[in-house]
């Protein structure tokens, strides 16, 4: 546990001491706002619902987001109750109002990984775009001093696992066949 905490602080403080600049300040703030509550991923899932060809992917994205959110934000954050970095190191000046709640796992990272995993499996070209966005989101949570690296990594892992579970369920239930009208 000491190694993880040491790693977390080394990375966070390294970012604060080496990478702070006006461009990243603006970029991470904007990214944080457009990804709050997973809205960008929810919108993407809803858009996919409008087209017969992508309807199953939309349902799976939305279901993976729900599983990730319920498991991470509703359950694990309340059980683990880890304080956020800015609550411990109060010397860091935050760029925007801090989020409430505890730190582990990172919900932003979880939802991004859940949607990205589904898209990489179902709509690869969209998945690569989502992957680039997910990497930026994960970094932004560290840059803004809202999460420890281990929170982000756990969030990413939870998102991937949530997506894989929903993808597996969709396959077992033959969701795509049912939506396309194909016989099982």
N, C-alpha and C positions, 0 to 999 in steps of 0.2 A: 504493500500500500504506500509506503514511503517513496518508493521509486516512481509510482504513478503520480503522486502529488508533486514530487520534484520535477518530473517531466512536464506536468501541466503548467507549473509556474515558470519554468524555463522557457517554454514555447510562448506563453502569453506575454511575459515580460520582454522576450526577444522581439516579438511583433511590435509591442509598444515602443521599444527603444530603437528599432531598426527600420521599420516599414511605415511609420506614420507620415502621411503627407496629405495635402489638400485633395488630390484626386481620389485617393482611397477613402478619405473621410466622407466625401460626397457620394462616392459609389456605394459604400457599405450602408450609408444611411438610406439612400434611395432603395437599395435592394432589401433592406430590412422592412421598409414600409410596404413594398409591393408583394412581399412574401408573408406578411403578418397573417396569422390564422390559416395559413396554407391557401390563401385565396387564389393565388396564381395557378395552383395545382387543381383546385376545385373548378375554376373556370376552364382549364384545359380538359378536365374530365367531362364537364358538361358539354363543351363544344364537340367532343368526340361522340357524344350521345346523338347528335343531330344527323349523323351520317350512318347509313346502314352498314357500310363497310368497316366503320370504326366503333360502332355501338358497343360491342362486347369489350373492347379496350377501354372505353369510357366507363362502363360499369365496373370493370376490374380496377381501374385507377381509383374511382371513388370509394370502392369497398376497401382497397388497400389503405387509402388515407384514413378511413374510419377505424380500421383495425389498429393502425399505427398510432392514431390520436388517442383512442380509448386505452390502449395498452400503455403508451408512454406518458401522455399528459394527464390522463384521468387516474391511472393506477400507479405506475412506477414513480412518478414525481412525488406523489404523496407518501409513498412508502419510504423512499430513499431520503427525501427532503434535504438534499445537498444545497448549501448556500451558493449563490452565484459569486464569481470572482470579485465583482465590484463591491459586494457586501463585506468581503474580507479585507481587500486592499482598497481602502477608501481614498487613497491618494490619486487614483486614476480619474481624470476628468472625462465623463461620459459625453458622447456627441448628441445623444437623444435621450428622451425619458427612458428609464430602465424598465425592463419587463418585470412583471410580478411573478410570484411563484418560485419554485426551486429550479435547480440547474440541470439535474440529471434525470433523464436524457434530454438532449436538445430536440425540441419539437420541430423547429424549422428544418433541422437536418433529417429528422425522421420522415417527415412528410415529403421532403424533396427526394429522398432515397426511395421511398415507397413508389411515388409516381414515376420516377426515372427507371426503376427496375421493371415495372410493368411496360413502360414505353420501349425499353430496350428489347424486351421479349416480343411485344406485339407490333410495334411500329418503330423499327430500328432507326430510321432517319430522324424521327422526332426524339427518340431516346438519346441520340448523341447530342442534340441541342439541349435536352433536359440535363444530361450529364454535365455539360459545361456550366449550366446554371447551378446545378447542385454543388459543384466544387466551389463556385463563387459564394454561394449561400453558407456553406460550411466554414469557409475562411472568414466571412463577414461576422459570424457569431463570435469568433476569436478576436478579430480586429476590434469589434465594438466592446469587448471585455464582458460579454454577457454569459459566456460559457467557457468551461475548461476544455482542452482538447479531448480528454476522455469522455466528456459529456457529448461532444460532437460525434466522436467515434461510436459511442453507444447508440446515439440517435440514428446514425447512418446504418448501423447493423440492424437495429430494430426495424427501420424502414424497409430494408432489403428482406428481412424475414417476414414482415407483414405482407409484402408483395408476393413473395414466394408461396406463402400460405394461401392467399387469395387466388393466385394463378393455379395452384394445385386444385383448390376447390372448384374453380371454374372448369377445369379439365374433367374432374370427376363428375360434375353435374352436366357436362357437355353444353355449357352455356352458349358457345358460338353456334353450335348446331341448332339449338333451340331458337336463337335470335334470327338465324338465316333461313329457318324453315326446313332445314335438312333433316332427314330421318336419322335416328340414332343407330 
